[in-house]
Amino acid sequence: MISRLSVSIVRACLREGAGGSPTAVLDEVPLSDDERCRVPVLAGTSHAVFVSSRGSEVSLRFFTAGGELPACGHGTVAALAFLAARAGGSEYQGVLRAAGRSFAGRAVREGARFRAVFEPGPVELREPTADECALVLPTLGVTPGALAAGARVASVGRARLLVPVSSRSELAALVPDFETLRAACDRLGLLGCYVYSVPTPAGRIAARMFAPSIGVPEDIANANSTACLAAGLAGRGVTEIAVDMGDSLGSPATITASARPVVRVGGVAEVGDAVRELTG
């Protein structure tokens, strides 16, 4: 039984101080995995991050209602802001560990908020197969004329399909069939599908992440997929991007990423008051 949990709600990847992805962040507690999956549901968030400090190293575990994730980008941004707020001072730097990998993270105070950045690790990229495209693309409602060149399967922890479309308006018009999308992703072993607009010359992009296979039909902010996109675009000479997400869900978010020479991703986060005595 979940009882008397102290949970901080962190709005990760804000856009100009507004919106962001509400994320439940809490210190490690003795819960079963099934109970951990209940935490984001009870907190009213899509994800929960469990933080465990052992000396100078901080371990993170990420959960949605659908289960544990090996990595979560906006959850890492939220955890860094949480750790920075607790540490006090103008800057927090630490070594984070998730799914057996250690990596550096940093959060700098900007007034009442924190700008967090981290290195998500190596990104694997390949072209999708014809079968992968045939199974996934029809479920998204993307018309052939809206597709742009450059779809990729990308992985930083788990594979996902990156799909470019010609414009923000084409992106906004998408109405996926989540049931068939989930079935296709489950069959192919994909985390989900990240659809994005062709970058402007300044590297501004809009994106939507659909991941019903992990219990998140559409994600407000998906930093790891943005990191994957940054790695893919670096080969085309685009080394810095700012990706707008969440507009279709009424919670605007922005994630920034660079790929010079390694991929770094992050965003601005705000740590809210603790929600106490979470029960269920």
C-alpha positions in Angstrom: 0.0 0.0 0.0 1.3 3.4 -1.0 1.1 5.8 1.9 2.6 9.1 3.2 4.9 9.6 0.3 6.5 13.0 -0.2 6.5 13.8 -3.9 7.7 16.9 -5.6 6.1 17.9 -8.8 8.7 19.3 -11.2 7.6 21.0 -14.4 10.4 20.0 -16.8 11.3 21.7 -20.0 9.4 24.9 -19.6 8.9 27.2 -22.5 9.5 30.8 -21.5 8.5 30.0 -18.0 5.2 28.3 -18.8 3.9 24.8 -19.5 6.4 22.0 -19.2 5.9 18.4 -18.4 4.8 17.7 -14.8 7.0 15.0 -13.4 6.8 13.3 -9.9 10.2 13.2 -8.2 10.8 11.5 -4.9 13.5 9.9 -2.8 13.9 6.2 -3.1 11.4 4.3 -0.9 10.8 0.5 -0.4 8.0 -0.1 -3.0 7.3 -2.9 -5.4 7.5 -2.1 -9.1 3.8 -2.3 -9.3 3.5 0.3 -6.6 6.0 2.5 -8.4 3.9 2.4 -11.5 1.0 3.7 -9.3 2.9 6.8 -8.2 2.6 8.8 -11.5 -1.0 7.9 -11.7 -1.7 9.1 -8.1 0.4 12.2 -8.6 -1.3 13.1 -11.9 1.8 12.9 -14.0 3.0 10.8 -16.9 6.3 9.8 -15.2 7.8 9.3 -11.8 11.5 9.5 -10.9 12.9 7.8 -7.9 16.2 9.3 -6.6 18.7 7.5 -4.5 22.0 9.1 -3.3 25.0 7.0 -2.3 27.9 9.2 -1.6 28.7 11.3 -4.6 26.7 9.2 -7.0 22.9 9.5 -7.6 20.9 6.6 -8.9 17.7 7.3 -10.9 14.8 4.9 -11.7 12.0 6.0 -14.1 8.4 4.7 -14.1 5.3 5.2 -16.1 1.9 3.5 -15.5 3.2 0.9 -18.0 6.4 0.0 -16.3 10.0 0.9 -15.7 12.0 2.8 -18.3 15.8 2.4 -18.7 16.1 6.2 -19.4 13.9 9.3 -19.4 15.2 12.6 -20.6 12.7 15.0 -19.2 12.7 12.9 -16.0 16.5 13.5 -15.8 16.0 17.2 -16.2 13.4 17.1 -13.4 15.7 15.1 -11.2 18.6 17.5 -11.7 16.3 20.5 -10.8 15.1 18.5 -7.7 18.7 17.8 -6.6 19.8 21.4 -7.2 16.9 22.9 -5.3 17.7 20.6 -2.3 21.4 21.3 -2.5 20.9 25.1 -2.5 23.5 27.4 -4.1 23.7 28.6 -7.7 24.8 25.4 -9.4 24.6 21.7 -8.9 26.8 19.1 -10.6 26.6 15.4 -10.0 27.2 12.0 -11.4 24.0 10.2 -12.2 23.4 6.5 -12.7 20.5 4.8 -14.6 20.2 1.4 -16.1 23.9 0.6 -15.4 25.3 3.7 -17.0 26.9 6.7 -15.3 26.8 10.2 -16.7 27.4 13.8 -15.6 24.5 16.2 -15.1 24.4 19.9 -14.3 21.8 22.4 -13.2 22.2 26.1 -12.9 19.8 28.3 -10.9 18.0 31.0 -13.0 15.9 32.9 -10.5 13.2 30.4 -9.2 14.0 27.9 -11.9 16.9 25.7 -13.0 18.5 25.1 -16.4 19.6 21.5 -16.5 21.7 19.7 -19.1 23.2 16.2 -19.3 24.8 13.8 -21.8 22.3 11.0 -22.6 25.1 8.7 -24.0 25.8 7.2 -27.4 23.0 7.4 -29.9 22.5 4.5 -32.4 21.0 5.4 -35.7 19.9 3.4 -38.7 17.4 3.6 -41.6 14.1 2.0 -40.9 13.1 -1.1 -42.9 10.3 -1.1 -45.4 8.3 -3.3 -43.0 8.8 -0.8 -40.1 7.5 2.1 -42.1 4.6 0.1 -43.5 3.5 -0.9 -40.0 4.0 2.4 -38.2 3.4 5.3 -40.6 -0.3 4.5 -41.4 -1.1 4.5 -37.7 0.0 8.1 -37.4 -2.3 9.5 -40.0 0.6 11.0 -42.0 -0.3 11.6 -45.6 2.4 10.6 -48.2 2.7 14.3 -49.3 3.4 15.4 -45.7 6.4 13.1 -45.2 9.9 14.5 -45.6 13.1 12.5 -46.2 15.2 11.3 -43.4 13.2 8.9 -41.2 15.5 7.0 -38.8 15.3 4.4 -36.0 17.2 5.8 -33.1 18.2 4.4 -29.8 19.5 5.8 -26.5 18.3 3.1 -24.2 15.4 1.9 -26.3 14.7 2.3 -30.0 12.1 4.7 -31.4 11.2 5.8 -34.9 12.0 9.4 -35.9 9.6 10.7 -38.6 10.1 14.1 -40.3 7.1 15.9 -41.8 7.1 19.0 -44.0 5.6 21.6 -41.7 4.3 22.4 -38.2 0.8 22.5 -39.5 1.1 18.9 -40.8 2.4 17.9 -37.4 -0.4 19.6 -35.6 -3.0 17.9 -37.8 -1.9 14.3 -36.8 -4.5 12.1 -35.2 -2.9 8.8 -34.5 -4.7 5.5 -34.0 -3.2 4.7 -30.7 -4.4 1.1 -30.5 -2.8 0.1 -33.8 0.3 2.3 -33.1 0.8 0.4 -29.9 0.4 -2.9 -31.6 2.9 -1.9 -34.3 5.5 -0.6 -31.8 5.1 -3.7 -29.6 5.6 -6.0 -32.6 8.7 -4.0 -33.7 10.2 -3.5 -30.2 9.9 0.3 -30.5 9.4 2.7 -27.6 7.2 4.9 -29.8 7.3 7.3 -32.6 8.7 10.9 -32.6 7.3 13.0 -35.4 9.0 16.3 -36.1 8.9 19.3 -38.5 11.7 20.0 -40.9 14.2 22.3 -39.0 14.3 26.0 -39.8 17.8 27.5 -40.7 18.1 28.5 -37.0 17.4 24.9 -35.8 13.9 25.5 -34.5 11.7 22.4 -34.7 8.3 21.2 -33.5 7.7 17.6 -32.4 5.2 15.2 -31.0 6.1 11.9 -29.3 3.6 9.1 -29.3 4.3 6.2 -27.0 1.2 4.2 -26.1 3.4 1.1 -25.5 4.7 2.6 -22.3 1.3 4.0 -21.2 1.9 7.5 -22.6 -0.2 8.1 -25.7 1.4 11.5 -26.2 4.3 12.9 -24.2 4.5 16.6 -23.3 8.3 16.6 -23.6 10.6 13.9 -24.7 14.3 14.9 -24.2 15.9 11.6 -25.1 14.1 11.5 -28.5 15.3 15.1 -29.0 18.8 13.9 -28.2 18.4 11.2 -30.9 17.2 13.8 -33.4 20.2 16.1 -32.6 22.6 13.2 -33.3 20.8 12.5 -36.6 20.8 16.1 -37.7 24.5 16.6 -36.8 25.4 14.7 -39.9 23.6 17.3 -42.0 25.4 20.2 -40.4 22.7 21.1 -37.8 24.5 21.0 -34.5 22.1 23.0 -32.2 18.3 22.6 -32.0 15.4 23.9 -30.0 12.4 21.6 -30.1 8.9 22.8 -29.2 6.5 20.1 -27.9 3.3 19.9 -25.8 1.2 22.4 -27.7 -1.4 19.8 -28.7 -1.8 18.9 -25.0 -2.1 22.5 -23.8 1.3 22.5 -22.0 4.0 24.1 -24.2 7.5 22.7 -23.6 10.9 23.3 -25.2 13.9 21.0 -25.2 17.3 22.1 -26.3 20.1 19.9 -27.7 23.5 20.2 -29.2 25.9 17.8 -30.9 29.3 19.4 -30.8 31.2 17.1 -30.3 29.0 15.0 -28.1 25.2 15.1 -27.7 23.9 17.2 -24.8 20.3 17.8 -24.0 18.3 19.7 -21.4 15.7 22.3 -20.5 14.5 24.6 -17.8 12.6 23.2 -14.9 10.7 24.5 -11.9 10.4 22.6 -8.6 6.9 22.8 -7.0 5.8 22.2 -3.5 5.9 18.7 -2.2 2.6 16.7 -2.4 2.4 14.8 0.9 0.5 11.7 2.1 0.1 10.4 -1.5 -2.0 7.2 -0.9 -3.5 4.5 -3.1 
